[in-house]
Structures are given as structure tokens and as C-alpha cells.
Amino acid sequence: MWFHRKKDDGGEEQYAAGMARLNEKSSRADQAAFAHFSKAVQCGHVEALLELGFSYFKGRGVEKSEGKATEYYKLASDKGSANAAFNLAVMAMKGEGMRVNLSLAKQWGLLAEQRGNPRASGLLVMINYGLETERMEAEAMAAAARGWRLGFGKVE
């Protein structure tokens, strides 16, 4: 049967097909969803970039790769995705796909918050607590080093 297909609006049809396949909850459906998201990305669909990142992060329909997840999240964030910025903040905070970097996590978290991610504020509280803890630990280590240089703490 031949029919005229309307112009695909930025990959929305492929994205919707991918989301529908995810609901089937099987490895074959996950692979099909990944293929749909890939096609949607070729049409410029931003949320499909986020789904590809998540697929790589979880190994959903594709071999798990936190490095590739980071790449796709960065692409999605560059195109304005608040959720991608949030995911990057979490990854930087936990050291997933990159080294733990609380300063970078804070940057991503602030971007996610500015873009309206509802969970970003809570994440920023945890990140700021971690940064403050790091600062206090560094000060304690510096004070301890000064004490050792002055001869305090030697066992006789």
C-alpha cells in the first residue's frame, strides 16, 4: 500500500516509536528503541540525544559505555536540555564516565537549575556540601602539616 507520509517534525515520530518500544521491556525492544532514537537524532531531536545517552549509561539496547553516555549528554545539553545538564552534574559528582569533579558538577547543576530541572536545586545542596567538606579537609590537612613542621605531634 502506498501512502503519502507527512514531513517528519524533527524526528518526533522516531522518538515516539523509540519510547513506545521501551515500554515493551525486552532486549530486542531496547535495541529497536535505540535505532529509533538514532534516527530521531539525525532529524535533530534533542530529547533523543538524551535517550541515547541514557541507553549507553545503562547498557539499554547497546553495550554500556559511560564515556559515550557523557558525549551524548553533552550534545543534548549543548542543545538546551536541562535533563542532560542534570545527568552530567550527577556523573561529575559521582565520578561516572569522568573523574569526580565537584566544581564541574556544580557548573552542570547550575545550568540544569537555570533551565528548569526540578531536581537540580537539591543536587546543588549536596554538591555544595561536598565542596565545603573538601575545603575543610584541605584546611585541616594544611594545619596538620604546619603542626608537624613546628614539631607538634612527634612521638617521643
Secondary structure, DSSP 4 states (H G I P E B T S, - for coil): ---PPPPPSTTHHHHHHHHHHHTT-SHHHHHHHHHHHHHHHHTT-HHHHHHHHHHHHHTSSS---HHHHHHHHHHHHHTT-HHHHHHHHHHHHHTSSS---HHHHHHHHHHHHHTT-TTHHHHHHHHHHHHHHHHHHHHHHHHHHHHHHTTTT---
